[in-house]
């Protein structure tokens, strides 16, 4: 076991290296995509929050007027 760990076989090293390279590529792509989409998502979320906020504002205003009227 110790001998295996101290001198791993070439195939294990190659596989590990390939996996590490693939992982780093995927990680880089993931971060680029995540940043890109998080910016878009934040803009959409802000837009919807503004719409919902204004609807809530008008809703409460309408409700207040309705209760005063009745």
Long-range contacts (C-beta under 8 A, 24 or more apart in sequence): none
